[in-house]
Amino acid sequence: MKINGQFKDIAVQPYETLLTALRREGYFSVKHGCETGECGACSVIMRMRGGETPAIVNTCVMLAAQAQDAEIITVESLGDRRGLSVIQQCFTENGAIQCGYCTPAQILAAKALLDRNSHPSEAEVRDAIGGVLCRCTGYVKPVQAVLNAAAILRGEARDNLPPPFRRVIAPEGTGIGSPGAFRQDIGDVRWGGEGPSAGGRMTQAQAQTQTQTLTAILAPFMVAPEPQTSVVGKAEKKVDAAKLVQGKPAFVDDAPLPGMLYAAMLTSPHAHARIKHIDTSKAKALPGVHAVLTYKDVPRVVYASGGQSYPNPFPYDQVSLDSKVRHVGDRVAVVAAETPEIAQRALELIEVEYDVLPAVFDPDEAMREGAPVIHDEPDAIGIKDAKRNLVAEIIAEHGNVEQGFAECDFVIEREYRVPQVQQASIEPHICMTWWDEDDRLIIRTSTQVPFHVRRMIAPLIGLPVKKIRVIKPRVGGGFGGKQEMLIEDLCAHLTIATGRPVRFEYTRAQEFTSARSRHPQRMVFKAGFKKDPNGGAPILHALSHYVIGNTGAYGTHGITVQTVSGMRGLSTYRCPNLKFHCHIVYTNIPTPGAFRGYGAPQAEFGLECLMDEAAQLMGVDAIELRRKNWVRVGDPLPLAAALGEAREGFEQVVKTSGLEECFQQAMAAIGWERRSEFAGKDLIVDPQRPSVRRGIGVAACMHGTAIAGLDMGAASVKMN
């Protein structure tokens, strides 16, 4: 085959995909994402023998042998050490790169489009790159990058190109980075201000005299302040943007190790069962298999897998491998072998006899008497009532809610449900482990919480923390799903058992059954309003929020997600009487975990739906109802002290707020004053998708970053 203009002879296995072959040859821009040709991360441009038009091809569903005599283009051919291609430059300059995992495939899709169409419309660009799934950007900036590249390639607007678009020649061995922004040093000098500052022996009068003298002497040399700064308020490229658009190694799987073994995991086909008997002898006897581990082979150490804080919030209800499985996709055994194919074959040879138990999937049913008990193990720690499948109960109240409702002129109560949703990162969970030259265990993993992983894994594998090093390269999408120690312990157990480097990656199916998701919730919101004696919008007087949080088979993140849900669901609006009540319940669904917003989106969805319905029933403008009641600067957040993410919180006060300005701009942008024109009209956007409607609506949301008062970030700045 011909790859990037060079003929290559590649020896492949009959079953080997083109994706596997290309990555083995060092073309790391071609990414693994789905195995089914749906995500597009593995795309290349290919022209088959005898074909005329190159096309985008998904290499994960094409056998390498089928590419015999084909011409293949990967992103590695587009840019070099002398500079980037126009499309690559546009992606860097337009901020079209976030995680960067899908970027090479998007660039190839853009190249294929622009090679055949120099004047594409926005719709044509969206169609061209839409086959490459991107979980980060929302496509706005990639689309703009392609449109800009098309204009440049047509020869338009070249005078307006910023310097980075000009071809850059770099010395051998160097890459293209962000250009420095320099100004005259004296331009940073400023005089005046709030008054002089001097040594202790200088009087105020002396300081003022010297300041006046120096100002007069230096006046001819002073530079007028520039209207803009060199950095603040201006777009900056990602520091590794050039690396990502060229498809250079950046992710976990882009650094294969010599002698590496490949792991595969056997998972439960049952939602609830005990392992009566497991026989691994045939799997161990398979040539190329180096280790097969079950619950009999690893230490039983209980832990919580959520990387949230220290110490980890309860419950501690997991072990690396157990004799009981609690959801479809739960761990049963793990294998390490010379090739992925041998590892998969070994899984098929493991014989397991299950005692299938009754399962429960609805949290209301799980709490009822006689329901199957999901966690009956004696060594679990921190479960409130295992016999009722109750992980925890949270109650927080401010004022007197029941009395508040009795005093209201209008009361509304509604129930809302939020389903289980998967993060669907394009890069699956993947980890590599090996021993270094100092007998430290190295864990190279796609994680959002490397230091939590290091701390949590130590007792599971029997090593001190100082003998473990966790390397977090660039993460190909996480969205909270990688805020977990999910596969690192099994990978480490295999390296300890074999003494060899081990690579462990989830399949796309395992991402849905064995990884994490958003917590499904059933919420009941109740709000009471009093009439404004001055005739304005009604005043919120009482608000309650009841939640049944379904934490699935294990309690990881269950308590902390629900406390955030209560905090965000009851902090957006002023109210003298508040109550949050939550039951966190085990069921036999795959375990939820962290997901963008960490409990807040569920609560805010319910709260804002309630505010809309209340406004409609009371006959008031939805924004005016919110404006009348939203929190203002100086207002306390009454439940903050009670809801501290599985630990005692602290008092919080609103110090800044841009709600009014935000709503003013939003109202103007969406044409809020014209909303009556939509009443009773057909809002179907696309006849082919009648369930998709377009209208005008508003919502106010509050989001917090990290755990207030607990998490912190630090940086050192050295001034020369």
C-alpha positions as CSV (number, residue, x, y, z in Angstrom):
1,M,0.0,0.0,0.0
2,K,1.0,3.6,-0.4
3,I,0.9,5.7,2.8
4,N,1.4,9.4,2.7
5,G,3.2,9.2,-0.6
6,Q,5.5,6.3,0.3
7,F,5.1,2.7,-0.7
8,K,5.1,0.3,2.2
9,D,5.0,-3.5,2.6
10,I,3.2,-4.4,5.8
11,A,2.7,-7.9,7.1
12,V,-0.8,-8.3,8.5
13,Q,-2.9,-11.1,10.0
14,P,-6.0,-12.1,8.2
15,Y,-8.2,-10.9,11.0
16,E,-6.3,-7.6,11.6
17,T,-8.1,-4.3,11.0
18,L,-6.5,-1.5,9.0
19,L,-6.7,0.6,12.2
20,T,-4.5,-1.8,14.1
21,A,-2.0,-2.1,11.3
22,L,-1.7,1.6,10.8
23,R,-1.2,2.3,14.6
24,R,1.4,-0.6,14.8
25,E,3.3,1.2,12.0
26,G,3.4,4.4,14.0
27,Y,0.5,6.4,12.5
28,F,-0.9,7.5,15.9
29,S,-3.2,10.1,14.4
30,V,-5.6,7.3,13.6
31,K,-7.5,6.8,16.8
32,H,-9.5,3.9,18.2
33,G,-13.0,4.9,19.4
34,C,-15.9,2.5,18.7
35,E,-14.9,-0.6,16.7
36,T,-18.1,-0.3,14.7
37,G,-17.4,2.6,12.3
38,E,-19.7,5.0,14.0
39,C,-17.4,7.6,15.8
40,G,-15.1,8.4,12.9
41,A,-12.0,8.8,15.0
42,C,-10.2,6.2,13.0
43,S,-10.8,7.9,9.6
44,V,-8.2,8.2,6.8
45,I,-8.4,9.4,3.2
46,M,-8.2,6.4,0.9
47,R,-8.3,5.8,-2.8
48,M,-8.7,2.1,-3.7
49,R,-6.9,0.5,-6.6
50,G,-8.6,1.6,-9.8
51,G,-10.7,4.2,-8.0
52,E,-10.8,7.8,-9.1
53,T,-12.0,9.8,-6.1
54,P,-10.4,9.5,-2.6
55,A,-12.9,9.1,0.2
56,I,-13.0,9.1,4.0
57,V,-12.8,5.5,5.3
58,N,-13.3,4.2,8.8
59,T,-10.4,1.9,9.4
60,C,-11.8,0.1,12.4
61,V,-14.3,-1.8,10.2
62,M,-11.9,-2.5,7.3
63,L,-9.5,-5.4,7.2
64,A,-5.9,-4.4,6.6
65,A,-5.7,-6.9,3.8
66,Q,-8.5,-5.1,2.0
67,A,-6.2,-2.1,1.6
68,Q,-3.9,-4.0,-0.7
69,D,-2.5,-1.5,-3.3
70,A,-4.6,1.4,-1.8
71,E,-3.4,5.0,-1.4
72,I,-3.8,6.2,2.2
73,I,-3.5,9.7,3.6
74,T,-3.2,10.4,7.3
75,V,-2.8,13.7,9.1
76,E,0.9,13.0,9.6
77,S,1.4,14.0,5.9
78,L,-0.3,17.4,6.1
79,G,2.1,19.3,8.4
80,D,5.8,19.0,9.0
81,R,8.6,20.8,10.9
82,R,8.6,23.6,8.3
83,G,5.0,24.5,9.1
84,L,1.4,23.5,9.3
85,S,-1.1,23.2,6.5
86,V,-3.8,25.9,6.1
87,I,-6.5,23.6,7.5
88,Q,-4.3,22.8,10.5
89,Q,-3.5,26.4,11.1
90,C,-7.2,27.3,11.0
91,F,-8.0,24.7,13.5
92,T,-5.4,26.1,15.9
93,E,-6.3,29.7,15.4
94,N,-10.0,29.2,15.6
95,G,-9.9,27.3,18.9
96,A,-11.4,24.3,17.2
97,I,-9.4,21.9,19.4
98,Q,-10.5,20.8,22.9
99,C,-9.4,17.3,23.9
100,G,-7.9,16.8,20.4
101,Y,-8.7,13.1,20.1
102,C,-11.0,13.6,17.1
103,T,-9.1,16.5,15.6
104,P,-7.0,14.5,13.1
105,A,-10.1,12.8,11.7
106,Q,-11.9,16.2,11.4
107,I,-9.0,17.7,9.6
108,L,-8.9,14.8,7.1
109,A,-12.7,15.1,6.6
110,A,-12.2,18.8,5.9
111,K,-9.3,18.2,3.5
112,A,-11.4,15.6,1.6
113,L,-14.2,18.2,1.3
114,L,-12.0,21.1,0.2
115,D,-10.2,19.0,-2.3
116,R,-13.4,18.5,-4.2
117,N,-15.3,21.7,-3.3
118,S,-13.5,25.0,-2.8
119,H,-16.7,27.0,-2.0
120,P,-18.5,24.8,0.6
121,S,-21.5,26.1,2.4
122,E,-21.8,25.8,6.2
123,A,-24.3,23.0,5.7
124,E,-21.8,21.1,3.5
125,V,-19.0,21.6,6.0
126,R,-21.3,20.3,8.8
127,D,-22.2,17.3,6.7
128,A,-18.5,16.6,5.9
129,I,-17.2,16.6,9.4
130,G,-20.4,15.4,11.0
131,G,-19.2,11.8,10.4
132,V,-16.5,12.4,13.0
133,L,-18.2,12.5,16.4
134,C,-16.9,15.3,18.7
135,R,-18.1,15.4,22.3
136,C,-16.2,18.5,23.2
137,T,-16.7,21.4,20.8
138,G,-20.3,21.3,19.6
139,Y,-18.8,21.7,16.1
140,V,-19.1,25.6,16.0
141,K,-15.4,26.3,16.0
142,P,-14.4,23.4,13.7
143,V,-17.0,24.5,11.2
144,Q,-15.7,28.0,11.3
145,A,-12.1,26.7,11.0
146,V,-13.0,24.8,7.8
147,L,-14.9,27.8,6.3
148,N,-11.9,30.0,7.1
149,A,-9.5,27.5,5.5
150,A,-11.6,27.4,2.4
151,A,-11.5,31.2,2.0
152,I,-7.7,31.2,2.5
153,L,-7.2,28.4,0.0
154,R,-9.3,30.4,-2.5
155,G,-6.8,33.3,-2.0
156,E,-9.2,35.5,-0.1
157,A,-8.4,37.8,2.8
158,R,-4.7,37.0,2.8
159,D,-3.8,40.5,3.9
160,N,-5.9,39.9,7.0
161,L,-4.1,36.7,8.0
162,P,-2.5,36.8,11.4
163,P,1.2,36.0,11.5
164,P,0.7,32.4,12.6
165,F,-0.8,31.6,9.2
166,R,2.4,32.4,7.4
167,R,4.5,29.4,6.8
168,V,7.1,29.0,9.5
169,I,10.5,27.4,9.0
170,A,11.9,25.9,12.1
171,P,15.3,24.3,12.9
172,E,15.5,20.6,12.5
173,G,14.1,18.7,15.4
174,T,11.7,21.5,16.6
175,G,8.0,21.9,16.2
176,I,5.6,24.8,15.8
177,G,4.5,26.5,19.0
178,S,2.6,29.6,20.0
179,P,4.4,32.8,18.9
180,G,5.5,35.0,21.7
181,A,3.8,38.4,22.2
182,F,6.4,41.1,22.9
183,R,6.1,44.8,23.8
184,Q,8.5,47.5,24.8
185,D,9.5,46.8,28.4
186,I,9.0,50.5,29.3
187,G,5.3,50.1,28.2
188,D,4.7,48.2,31.4
189,V,5.8,51.1,33.6
190,R,3.0,53.0,35.2
191,W,3.3,56.2,37.4
192,G,0.9,57.6,39.9
193,G,-1.8,55.4,41.5
194,E,-2.9,55.4,45.1
195,G,0.2,57.2,46.5
196,P,3.8,56.6,47.1
197,S,5.3,53.7,48.9
198,A,8.7,54.3,50.6
199,G,11.1,53.0,53.2
200,G,10.4,53.5,56.9
201,R,12.8,56.4,57.3
202,M,11.3,58.5,54.5
203,T,8.5,60.9,55.5
204,Q,5.4,61.3,53.4
205,A,6.4,64.8,52.3
206,Q,9.8,63.6,51.2
207,A,8.2,60.7,49.2
208,Q,5.8,63.1,47.5
209,T,8.7,65.5,46.6
210,Q,10.8,62.7,45.1
211,T,7.9,61.3,43.2
212,Q,7.2,64.7,41.6
213,T,10.9,65.2,40.8
214,L,11.2,61.7,39.2
215,T,8.0,62.3,37.2
216,A,9.3,65.6,35.8
217,I,12.7,64.0,34.8
218,L,11.2,60.9,33.2
219,A,8.3,62.5,31.5
220,P,9.9,62.6,28.0
221,F,10.6,58.8,28.3
222,M,7.1,57.7,29.5
223,V,5.0,55.6,27.1
224,A,1.3,56.2,26.8
225,P,-0.8,53.3,28.0
226,E,-1.8,51.0,25.2
227,P,-5.6,50.5,24.7
228,Q,-5.2,46.7,24.9
229,T,-3.0,44.2,26.8
230,S,-0.9,41.8,24.8
231,V,-2.6,38.7,26.3
232,V,-5.8,39.5,28.2
233,G,-8.8,39.8,26.0
234,K,-7.1,38.1,23.0
235,A,-7.4,34.6,21.7
236,E,-4.5,32.3,22.6
237,K,-3.7,29.0,21.0
238,K,-3.5,25.8,23.1
239,V,0.1,25.2,24.0
240,D,-0.1,21.8,22.3
241,A,-2.3,22.8,19.4
242,A,0.3,22.2,16.8
243,K,1.1,18.8,18.2
244,L,-2.6,17.8,18.2
245,V,-3.4,18.9,14.6
246,Q,-0.4,16.9,13.4
247,G,-1.6,13.8,15.2
248,K,1.6,13.4,17.1
249,P,1.6,11.0,20.1
250,A,-0.3,12.7,23.0
251,F,-2.6,10.1,24.5
252,V,-2.2,6.9,26.6
253,D,-2.2,4.5,23.7
254,D,0.3,6.5,21.6
255,A,3.3,5.2,23.6
256,P,3.4,1.4,23.2
257,L,6.0,-0.5,25.3
258,P,8.3,-3.4,24.3
259,G,7.1,-6.7,25.6
260,M,3.6,-5.4,26.4
261,L,0.8,-7.7,27.2
262,Y,-2.9,-7.1,26.4
263,A,-5.6,-7.3,29.0
264,A,-9.3,-8.3,28.6
265,M,-12.0,-8.4,31.1
266,L,-14.8,-11.0,31.5
267,T,-18.0,-9.4,32.7
268,S,-21.2,-10.6,34.2
269,P,-24.2,-11.4,31.9
270,H,-26.5,-11.2,34.9
271,A,-27.7,-8.2,36.9
272,H,-27.4,-10.0,40.2
273,A,-25.7,-13.4,40.9
274,R,-23.2,-15.3,43.0
275,I,-20.3,-17.1,41.4
276,K,-20.8,-20.7,42.5
277,H,-17.8,-22.0,40.6
278,I,-15.2,-20.6,38.2
279,D,-12.6,-22.7,36.3
280,T,-9.8,-20.8,34.5
281,S,-7.6,-23.9,33.8
282,K,-8.4,-23.9,30.0
283,A,-7.7,-20.2,29.7
284,K,-4.4,-20.5,31.5
285,A,-3.4,-23.4,29.3
286,L,-3.9,-21.3,26.1
287,P,-0.5,-20.5,24.5
288,G,0.2,-16.8,24.8
289,V,-1.8,-16.3,28.1
290,H,0.4,-15.1,31.0
291,A,-2.2,-14.5,33.7
292,V,-5.8,-15.1,34.6
293,L,-7.1,-13.4,37.7
294,T,-10.4,-13.9,39.6
295,Y,-11.5,-13.1,43.2
296,K,-9.4,-16.0,44.4
297,D,-6.2,-14.4,43.1
298,V,-6.2,-10.8,44.4
299,P,-6.4,-9.3,47.9
300,R,-9.9,-8.5,49.2
301,V,-9.6,-4.8,50.2
302,V,-12.8,-2.7,50.3
303,Y,-12.6,0.7,48.7
304,A,-14.6,3.5,47.1
305,S,-13.6,4.1,43.5
306,G,-14.7,7.7,43.1
307,G,-11.9,10.2,42.9
308,Q,-13.6,13.0,44.8
309,S,-11.7,14.1,48.0
310,Y,-9.6,12.8,50.9
311,P,-10.7,10.7,52.7
312,N,-13.0,9.2,50.1
313,P,-16.7,9.6,50.9
314,F,-18.5,6.5,52.0
315,P,-19.5,3.8,51.2
316,Y,-16.6,1.5,50.8
317,D,-18.4,-1.3,49.0
318,Q,-16.1,-2.4,46.2
319,V,-13.2,-4.9,45.9
320,S,-11.1,-5.5,42.8
321,L,-12.7,-8.8,42.1
322,D,-15.6,-10.3,44.0
323,S,-17.5,-13.6,44.2
324,K,-20.8,-11.7,43.7
325,V,-21.8,-9.6,40.7
326,R,-24.3,-6.8,41.1
327,H,-25.0,-5.6,37.5
328,V,-24.6,-6.6,33.9
329,G,-21.0,-5.7,33.1
330,D,-19.7,-6.2,36.6
331,R,-16.1,-7.7,36.9
332,V,-15.7,-11.5,36.9
333,A,-12.1,-12.1,35.7
334,V,-9.3,-10.4,33.9
335,V,-6.7,-11.9,31.5
336,A,-3.3,-10.8,30.2
337,A,-2.0,-12.3,26.9
338,E,0.5,-11.7,24.1
339,T,-2.2,-10.3,21.8
340,P,-5.7,-8.9,22.1
341,E,-7.0,-11.8,20.1
342,I,-5.5,-14.4,22.5
343,A,-6.8,-12.5,25.5
344,Q,-10.4,-12.5,24.0
345,R,-10.1,-16.2,23.2
346,A,-9.0,-16.9,26.8
347,L,-12.1,-15.2,28.1
348,E,-14.2,-17.6,26.1
349,L,-12.4,-20.5,27.8
350,I,-13.3,-19.4,31.3
351,E,-16.1,-21.5,32.7
352,V,-18.4,-19.8,35.2
353,E,-21.4,-21.2,37.1
354,Y,-23.7,-18.6,38.5
355,D,-26.4,-18.7,41.1
356,V,-28.7,-16.1,39.6
357,L,-30.4,-13.9,42.2
358,P,-33.5,-11.7,42.0
359,A,-32.6,-8.2,40.7
360,V,-34.2,-4.8,41.3
361,F,-33.9,-1.8,39.0
362,D,-36.3,0.8,40.5
363,P,-35.1,2.6,43.6
364,D,-38.6,2.9,45.1
365,E,-38.9,-0.9,44.8
366,A,-35.4,-1.4,46.1
367,M,-36.3,0.3,49.4
368,R,-39.4,-1.8,50.0
369,E,-39.5,-4.7,52.5
370,G,-38.6,-8.0,50.9
371,A,-36.6,-6.5,48.0
372,P,-33.3,-8.3,47.0
373,V,-30.4,-7.1,49.2
374,I,-27.6,-6.0,46.9
375,H,-24.9,-5.5,49.5
376,D,-25.0,-8.3,52.1
377,E,-21.3,-8.6,52.5
378,P,-20.1,-8.1,56.1
379,D,-17.0,-6.0,55.3
380,A,-18.6,-3.1,53.5
381,I,-18.2,0.2,55.3
382,G,-20.5,3.2,55.6
383,I,-23.9,1.8,54.3
384,K,-26.8,3.3,56.2
385,D,-29.2,0.4,55.9
386,A,-28.0,-2.4,53.7
387,K,-31.2,-4.5,54.2
388,R,-33.2,-1.7,52.6
389,N,-30.6,-1.0,49.9
390,L,-30.3,2.5,51.4
391,V,-26.8,4.0,51.0
392,A,-27.6,7.2,52.8
393,E,-30.4,9.7,53.7
394,I,-29.8,13.4,53.6
395,I,-32.1,16.0,55.2
396,A,-31.3,19.7,55.3
397,E,-33.8,22.4,56.2
398,H,-33.8,26.2,56.7
399,G,-36.9,27.9,58.2
400,N,-40.1,25.9,58.4
401,V,-41.2,24.6,55.0
402,E,-44.6,23.2,56.1
403,Q,-45.6,26.4,57.8
404,G,-44.3,28.3,54.8
405,F,-46.6,26.4,52.4
406,A,-49.5,27.1,54.7
407,E,-48.9,30.8,54.5
408,C,-48.7,30.8,50.6
409,D,-51.3,32.1,48.2
410,F,-50.3,29.6,45.4
411,V,-48.6,26.2,45.8
412,I,-47.4,24.0,42.9
413,E,-45.9,20.5,43.1
414,R,-44.4,18.5,40.3
415,E,-42.4,15.3,39.7
416,Y,-39.6,15.2,37.2
417,R,-37.3,12.3,36.1
418,V,-33.8,12.3,34.7
419,P,-32.6,9.1,33.0
420,Q,-29.2,7.5,33.0
421,V,-26.9,9.0,30.4
422,Q,-23.4,7.9,29.5
423,Q,-20.5,10.3,29.0
424,A,-19.5,8.6,25.7
425,S,-15.9,9.9,25.6
426,I,-14.5,9.2,22.2
427,E,-11.3,7.8,23.8
428,P,-12.4,4.8,25.9
429,H,-10.9,4.1,29.4
430,I,-7.4,2.9,28.8
431,C,-4.4,2.2,31.1
432,M,-0.9,0.9,30.9
433,T,1.2,-0.3,33.8
434,W,4.8,-1.4,34.1
435,W,7.8,-1.5,36.5
436,D,10.5,1.1,36.0
437,E,14.2,0.8,36.6
438,D,13.7,1.8,40.3
439,D,11.0,-0.8,40.9
440,R,8.3,1.7,40.9
441,L,4.9,0.8,39.5
442,I,4.2,3.2,36.6
443,I,0.5,3.8,35.7
444,R,-0.1,5.7,32.5
445,T,-3.8,6.2,32.4
446,S,-6.6,8.3,30.9
447,T,-7.8,9.8,34.1
448,Q,-9.1,13.1,35.5
449,V,-7.8,12.4,39.0
450,P,-4.2,11.1,38.8
451,F,-3.4,11.9,42.5
452,H,-6.6,10.3,43.8
453,V,-5.8,7.2,41.7
454,R,-2.3,7.0,43.2
455,R,-3.6,7.3,46.7
456,M,-6.5,4.9,46.3
457,I,-4.7,2.1,44.5
458,A,-1.9,1.8,47.0
459,P,-3.7,-0.3,49.6
460,L,-5.4,-2.5,46.9
461,I,-2.1,-3.7,45.4
462,G,-0.1,-3.6,48.6
463,L,2.4,-0.9,47.6
464,P,3.3,2.3,49.5
465,V,2.3,5.5,47.7
466,K,5.9,6.4,47.1
467,K,6.4,3.3,45.0
468,I,3.7,4.3,42.6
469,R,3.8,6.9,39.9
470,V,0.7,7.9,37.9
471,I,1.2,9.6,34.5
472,K,-1.8,11.4,33.0
473,P,-1.2,12.3,29.4
474,R,-3.8,14.2,27.4
475,V,-7.3,12.8,28.0
476,G,-9.5,12.1,25.0
477,G,-12.6,13.3,26.7
478,G,-13.7,12.6,30.3
479,F,-16.7,14.7,31.2
480,G,-16.6,13.3,34.8
481,G,-16.5,9.7,33.6
482,K,-12.8,9.4,34.3
483,Q,-13.1,10.9,37.8
484,E,-12.8,7.4,39.0
485,M,-10.3,4.6,39.6
486,L,-12.0,2.3,37.2
487,I,-9.4,0.0,35.5
488,E,-6.1,1.0,37.0
489,D,-6.2,-1.6,39.8
490,L,-6.9,-4.6,37.5
491,C,-4.1,-3.5,35.2
492,A,-1.7,-3.1,38.1
493,H,-2.7,-6.6,39.5
494,L,-1.8,-8.1,36.1
495,T,1.6,-6.3,35.9
496,I,2.4,-7.5,39.4
497,A,1.4,-11.1,38.5
498,T,3.4,-11.2,35.2
499,G,6.2,-8.7,35.7
500,R,5.4,-7.4,32.2
501,P,3.9,-4.1,30.9
502,V,0.2,-4.5,30.5
503,R,-2.3,-2.5,28.4
504,F,-6.0,-2.5,29.3
505,E,-8.7,-0.8,27.3
506,Y,-12.4,-1.0,27.6
507,T,-14.4,-1.9,24.6
508,R,-17.1,0.5,23.5
509,A,-19.8,-1.9,24.9
510,Q,-18.0,-2.0,28.2
511,E,-18.1,1.8,28.3
512,F,-21.8,1.5,28.6
513,T,-22.0,-1.5,31.0
514,S,-18.8,-1.3,33.1
515,A,-17.9,2.4,33.2
516,R,-19.9,5.2,34.7
517,S,-22.9,7.5,33.7
518,R,-25.1,10.3,35.0
519,H,-27.2,9.4,38.1
520,P,-30.8,8.8,37.2
521,Q,-33.1,10.7,39.6
522,R,-36.8,11.0,40.5
523,M,-37.4,14.5,41.9
524,V,-40.4,16.1,43.5
525,F,-40.3,19.9,43.6
526,K,-42.9,21.9,45.6
527,A,-43.0,25.7,45.6
528,G,-45.2,28.2,47.4
529,F,-45.6,31.8,46.4
530,K,-47.1,34.8,48.2
531,K,-48.7,37.8,46.4
532,D,-46.5,40.9,46.2
533,P,-48.4,43.7,48.1
534,N,-46.9,46.2,45.6
535,G,-48.4,44.3,42.7
536,G,-45.2,42.8,41.2
537,A,-44.5,39.2,40.4
538,P,-45.2,36.7,43.2
539,I,-42.6,36.1,46.0
540,L,-41.2,32.7,46.6
541,H,-41.9,31.8,50.2
542,A,-41.4,28.0,50.5
543,L,-39.5,25.5,48.4
544,S,-38.9,21.8,48.9
545,H,-36.8,19.3,46.9
546,Y,-37.2,15.6,47.4
547,V,-34.9,13.2,45.5
548,I,-34.5,9.5,45.1
549,G,-31.0,9.1,43.7
550,N,-30.3,5.8,42.0
551,T,-26.7,5.0,42.6
552,G,-26.8,1.6,40.9
553,A,-24.7,-1.3,42.1
554,Y,-22.1,0.7,44.0
555,G,-22.2,3.9,46.0
556,T,-19.3,5.7,44.3
557,H,-20.1,9.4,44.0
558,G,-23.7,8.7,45.1
559,I,-23.7,10.8,48.3
560,T,-21.7,13.7,46.9
561,V,-23.6,14.0,43.7
562,Q,-26.9,14.2,45.5
563,T,-25.7,16.8,48.0
564,V,-24.6,19.0,45.1
565,S,-28.0,18.4,43.5
566,G,-29.7,19.6,46.7
567,M,-27.4,22.6,47.0
568,R,-27.8,23.8,43.4
569,G,-31.6,23.0,43.4
570,L,-32.3,25.2,46.3
571,S,-29.8,28.1,46.0
572,T,-30.8,29.9,42.8
573,Y,-33.7,31.8,44.4
574,R,-34.3,33.7,47.6
575,C,-36.5,31.8,49.9
576,P,-37.0,31.9,53.7
577,N,-38.2,28.3,54.0
578,L,-36.2,25.5,52.3
579,K,-36.0,21.7,52.6
580,F,-33.9,19.1,50.9
581,H,-34.6,15.4,51.5
582,C,-32.8,12.6,49.6
583,H,-32.7,8.9,49.7
584,I,-29.6,7.4,47.9
585,V,-30.5,3.8,46.9
586,Y,-28.7,0.7,45.5
587,T,-30.2,-1.0,42.4
588,N,-28.8,-3.5,39.9
589,I,-28.2,-1.0,37.1
590,P,-24.7,-0.2,35.9
591,T,-23.1,2.2,38.4
592,P,-23.5,5.9,37.8
593,G,-20.7,8.3,38.8
594,A,-19.5,11.8,38.0
595,F,-20.8,13.6,34.9
596,R,-20.6,17.3,33.9
597,G,-22.4,19.4,36.5
598,Y,-22.1,16.6,39.2
599,G,-25.8,16.5,40.2
600,A,-26.6,20.1,39.4
601,P,-28.1,19.6,35.9
602,Q,-30.7,17.2,37.3
603,A,-31.8,19.5,40.0
604,E,-31.8,22.7,37.8
605,F,-33.8,20.9,35.1
606,G,-36.5,20.2,37.7
607,L,-36.4,23.6,39.3
608,E,-36.5,25.6,36.1
609,C,-39.3,23.5,34.7
610,L,-41.2,24.2,38.0
611,M,-40.6,27.9,37.7
612,D,-41.9,27.9,34.1
613,E,-45.0,26.0,35.0
614,A,-45.6,28.2,38.0
615,A,-45.3,31.4,35.9
616,Q,-47.7,30.0,33.4
617,L,-50.3,29.0,36.0
618,M,-50.0,32.3,37.8
619,G,-50.2,34.3,34.6
620,V,-46.9,36.1,35.0
621,D,-43.8,36.5,32.8
622,A,-41.3,33.7,33.4
623,I,-38.4,36.0,33.5
624,E,-40.1,38.5,35.8
625,L,-40.9,35.6,38.2
626,R,-37.2,34.7,38.2
627,R,-36.0,38.3,38.4
628,K,-38.2,38.9,41.4
629,N,-36.8,35.9,43.3
630,W,-33.2,35.2,42.2
631,V,-30.4,35.6,44.7
632,R,-28.5,38.9,44.8
633,V,-25.2,40.1,46.0
634,G,-25.0,39.8,49.8
635,D,-27.6,37.0,50.0
636,P,-26.6,33.9,52.0
637,L,-27.0,30.4,50.5
638,P,-28.9,29.0,53.5
639,L,-28.2,25.3,52.9
640,A,-24.5,25.6,52.2
641,A,-23.4,24.7,55.7
642,A,-25.6,21.6,55.8
643,L,-24.7,20.3,52.3
644,G,-20.9,20.0,52.1
645,E,-20.4,17.1,49.7
646,A,-20.5,14.3,52.3
647,R,-18.8,16.4,55.0
648,E,-19.8,19.4,57.0
649,G,-20.0,22.5,54.8
650,F,-19.6,26.2,55.7
651,E,-21.6,29.4,55.3
652,Q,-21.6,30.9,51.9
653,V,-22.7,34.3,50.7
654,V,-23.2,35.5,47.1
655,K,-20.3,38.0,46.5
656,T,-20.9,38.7,42.8
657,S,-23.7,38.2,40.4
658,G,-24.2,38.9,36.7
659,L,-27.7,37.5,36.4
660,E,-29.4,40.7,35.5
661,E,-26.9,41.5,32.7
662,C,-26.9,37.9,31.5
663,F,-30.7,37.9,31.2
664,Q,-30.8,41.3,29.5
665,Q,-28.4,40.0,26.8
666,A,-30.2,36.7,26.5
667,M,-33.6,38.3,26.1
668,A,-32.3,40.5,23.3
669,A,-30.5,37.6,21.6
670,I,-33.5,35.3,21.5
671,G,-36.2,38.0,20.9
672,W,-38.0,37.4,24.2
673,E,-40.5,40.1,23.4
674,R,-41.7,38.1,20.4
675,R,-42.4,34.9,22.2
676,S,-46.1,35.3,21.9
677,E,-45.7,34.8,18.1
678,F,-44.8,31.2,18.8
679,A,-48.0,30.4,20.8
680,G,-50.1,27.7,19.1
681,K,-47.8,27.5,16.1
682,D,-46.2,24.4,14.5
683,L,-42.7,24.5,15.9
684,I,-41.4,21.5,13.9
685,V,-37.9,22.3,12.6
686,D,-37.4,19.3,10.3
687,P,-40.3,17.2,8.9
688,Q,-38.0,14.2,9.0
689,R,-37.7,14.7,12.7
690,P,-41.1,15.7,14.0
691,S,-40.1,15.2,17.6
692,V,-37.6,18.1,17.4
693,R,-39.2,21.4,18.0
694,R,-37.9,25.0,18.2
695,G,-39.2,27.6,20.5
696,I,-38.1,30.3,23.0
697,G,-37.4,29.5,26.7
698,V,-35.2,30.6,29.6
699,A,-33.5,28.9,32.5
700,A,-31.2,30.1,35.3
701,C,-28.4,27.8,36.4
702,M,-25.8,27.9,39.2
703,H,-22.6,26.0,38.8
704,G,-19.7,25.5,41.3
705,T,-16.1,24.5,40.5
706,A,-14.6,21.8,42.7
707,I,-15.5,21.5,46.3
708,A,-15.6,24.9,47.9
709,G,-13.4,25.2,51.0
710,L,-11.7,21.9,50.4
711,D,-10.2,21.5,46.9
712,M,-7.5,23.9,45.9
713,G,-5.2,24.6,43.0
714,A,-1.7,26.2,43.4
715,A,0.8,27.6,41.0
716,S,4.2,29.2,41.3
717,V,5.2,32.3,39.3
718,K,8.8,33.4,39.1
719,M,9.4,36.9,37.9
720,N,12.8,37.7,36.3
